[in-house]
Every structure is written in C-alpha cells, then in structure tokens.
Amino acid sequence: MLCINGLNGLASITKADGDTFQVTTTKEIRDSMLARLQPGTVIKVTYAPSDPSKIVLLLPAEAADLKQTFGC
C-alpha cells in the first residue's frame, strides 16, 4: 500500500509484512485521476524489490479514461 504524503512525490510504502519505507517518485497522472490521488490517499502499488523506487500504481480505470487513452 502507498500513502501519498504530499504533492512533492514523497510517499510511504507498507510492505505485506508490515514494514514501511519512504520513496520519492514522479508519475504522470491523467487529470481525471487527480481527485483520487490527494495527500493522505492510500492506494495499492506493485514495486520492484531490487529497486523499491520503481513503483506501479494500481488504480481502477473508468470507461471514460480508457476511451480517452485508447480511443475505443
């Protein structure tokens, strides 16, 4: 899980075993997703154990987001 601490890219990640670590990262986010990613928001992530700063945000996609991104 990731907890967004602020808009500066600093986040806390809690591993499955309960340990927590800090990462600073930058991700491109669609404007339509910003409301879901405010400071204090907790979201699921996947990260590379060999480089925990490499994270993937696991966010639900809405039909409008998919249509805008892929044109389907």
N, C-alpha and C positions, 0 to 999 in steps of 0.2 A: 504494500500500500504506500501511496505517496501523499504527503500533506504539503500543500503549497504554502510557503511561509510569506511570500510577498511576490511582487512582480519583477524582482531582480534576478529570477532564475534559481534562487536558493530553495531547496526542498529537502524534506526529511523522508527517508525511505525506511519502512519497517519490514524486515525480512520475515519469512514464515516462522523462524524460530523466536521471533520477538525482538531480536537485536535491531537497533536503529542506527542509520548513518546519514550524513548530510551529503548532498550533491548540488553542484551548480551546473545548470544546463540551459540550453536555449532550444526551443521547439517552435516551429511555425504552426500557428493555430488559426483556423478559419474564424472569421468574425462571429459567425453563428454559434461557435463553441465557447466564446469568452464568458458568457453568463454562467457556464458550468465550471469554470476554472478560476474562481476568485480565491484570494488568500483565505486559508483555512479549509478549503475544499479537500476532501480525501478521495483519491481515485486509485484504481488498480493499475499496476505497471508490471512490465517484464524488464529485467535488467541483465546485463552480461556479468556473471560473477567475476570474470577476469578483469573487467573494467566497469565498475558499477555506475560510472557517469554516463554510460551508454544505456539509455532507458527508452522504452516504447510505452506511450500512454495508451491504455486500453479503455477507450471511450466508446459509448454507444453511438452508432450512426443513425441519423434520421433520414427518411426517404428524400427530403429536400436537399440535404447535404450530399447524398450520393448522386442525385440527379445533377446538381451543380458541378460536382467534381468530375463525374464520368459521362455526363450528357445522356444518360439512359432514361 
